[in-house]
Amino acid sequence: MAVNYFPHYYSIEDIFVTQEKVECKVNTKLQRMGFLDAGSETEHLEPGRTVNLPLWYIKELKVNNAYFTVCVPEIYKNVHKAVCEAETTHIELGRLHPYFYEFGRYLTPYDSNHVIGRIIFETLRQRVRYLLDISKNDVQNRSSKPEHRLDNIEANLHVAGTKTNTQYINWLQMCSNQICISQLVEEHHKKRKRADCSDDENDSHPASKRGTL
């Protein structure tokens, strides 16, 4: 069975995201699995206990089955109220989680109430205009991206938006329409110039002007 990795298998961002630990609730007694819970006093995991498992481990176990249930992380619960009030632009997503959208995307299949999917969709939808505005303002003010206000995906969109706006402004101001001589032509021109100088020097040499008797 093929497994999808975004953006690719060796993506450093994907590795960082899947290393994150997620709180899971134990649904049934698990024999000799107490080592998963640092606070467990027995060698078994009892129903109702919570353990923190890395996201890559959850994917392999296909959690949300008879053994474990994934709990919605607090960062998405904190954003939920702001999403309902359409006030997500003031949230510093970079402080909540540097990979807010990607982390939520991985957790969506394990969210039986479909809360996380709606939160990350509405959050990005509400913040698109904000990203457009700061990209334009940063080009005009020559400032850098707001620290901690953007997550990884938003930061990449901000960089792309700033670059596009800069190119558009340069085009309007005719800054990028200057025709330049190619390097090959310029080197050929220099060689011709040196050759012409050599010919002039030979013509002006005294020995070249001596006549024969």
N, C-alpha and C positions, 0 to 999 in steps of 0.2 A: 504494500500500500504506500503510495506516494505521500510524503509529508511536506507541507508548505512552510517555508521560512521567509520572513520579510525583513529586509528586502532580499537577503540571500543567506545561505547557510553560515557563512563566516562573518556575518554582520556583527560588529562590536555592540551596536545599540541593542540588537536582538538578544545577545548574550547577557547584557546588563539587565534587560527587562525580565528574562526568564530566571535570573538568579534571585529575584525578589521573593521574599517569603510571604505566604498568605495564610491567614488564620482559617483552620478547618475544624469542624465539629465532628466528633466521633459518634457514629450512629449505632454501632454494635460492639460487643466485647471482642477485642483483638488479642489473641494469645501471643505472648512474648513480643509485643510491640511497644512495651513501655519505654524503650530507649528513645522513641520519637518525642516523648514529653519529658523535658528536663525536670519538671516538678513532680513527676509521677513517683509514688512511693512503692509501687508494685511493678512486677515485670510485665503486667498486662495493661492494655488501654481499656478503660471502662467507658460505657456509653455516657455521653454528655460532656466528656472532657474535650478540651480544645488543644490543638497542636498547630505549630507553624511549619508549613511545608513549602519548599521552594517551588516556584511555578513550573519549572521543567519536570519536577517529580509529579506534580499534580496532573500534568498533561499525559505522562506515561501511565499513571494509575487510572486515568479517566475518572477522576474524582467526581462526586455528586452521584454516588451509587449507594449500595447498602452499607458501605463502610465509612465514608466521609461525606460531609457537605461543606462546600466553600462558603465562607461568610463574606459579605460585602465589606471591603475595607473602609475605614473611617473617612479616608480622603474623599470618597465619592458620596458618602452621607453628608459631609460638610458642604459639598458643592450643590447638593440636591435643592436646598432651600434657595440658593442664589439663582439656580436655573429656573425655578418656579417664579421667582420675582424678576426674571430677565435682568439680573444685575451681575453677570459673570465677568464683565470687563475689568472690574476692580480686583479680581482674585489673582493672586500671584501663583499661577499654576506651577511655575518652576520650583517654588518652595514646597508646595504640596507633594509633587512628584515630578522629577525631571522628564519622565516618559509617561505623562498622565494619560494620553490617548492610547498609546500602544499597550500599556499595562491594562487599561480597561478593555481594549479589544480582545486580549487574551482571556480575560475573565468573563466576558460576555456569555460564552457557551455554558458556563457553570452557574449563571445567575438565573434561577428558576422564575424569579419575579420580573425579569427583564428591566431592571432598574438601571444598571450600569450602561447598557446600550443607549437608552434614552438620554442619560446624563451626558455621555461623551458627544452624542450627536447634537444635542441642544447647546451644549457649551461651545462647541466649535462654530455652530451656526450663528450664535449670538456674538462671537468674538471675531468673525471674519471682517466685519466693517472696521472694528478696532485695529486689526492687523493692517488693513489697507491705509487707514489714517496715519498710523505711526510710521509706516514705510514711506509715505509721502513726506511727512514732517521731518523724518530723519535725513532724507535727501536734502531738503531745504536748509535744515539747521546743521547738517554735517555731523550729526551725533550718532552714537552707537546704539545697539539694541538695548532695551530696558532689562537690566539684570533681574533675574528671578521672576519676572512677570510672565515669561513665556516658557512653555515646555519645549522639548526637542523638536517636535514637528512644527510648532509655531515659529520657533527660531529659524528653522530652515525656510519656511514660507516668508518670514521677514527679510532674510537675506536675499531671496529670489525677488521679492517685491521691491526692495531697495535698489537692486541692480537694474531691474527693468525700468523703474522710474528714472534712474540716472541716465540710462541709455536713451530714454524718450526725451528727457530735457536736453541732452546733448544734441539729439537730432533736431529738435525745435530751434536750438541756437546755432545750428549749422557747425557744430564743433567736430562732428565726426565725418564730414563730407570732404575733407581735404585729401586730394590725390597725392599719393606718395610714390616716389620712384622705387622700383623694386631693387632689392639688394644686388641681384645679378646685373641689372642694367647699370647700377651705380659703380660696381666693380669694373665693368667693361669700360665705362667712361673714364675712370681713373687710369686704367692701363693705357688708353688712347692718349690721355693727357701726358703721361710719363713718356710715351713713345715720341710724341710731338716735341717735348722738351729736349729729348736726346738728339733728335734731328737738328733742332735749332742750334744746340751746342756744337755739333759736328760742323755745321755750315759756318759758324763764326770762328772756328779754330784757325790760327795763322797758317798752319801747315797746309790746309785745304786751299789757301789762296795763292800758293807759290806757283809760278809759271815755269815752263820748261824753256831752256835756252836753245 
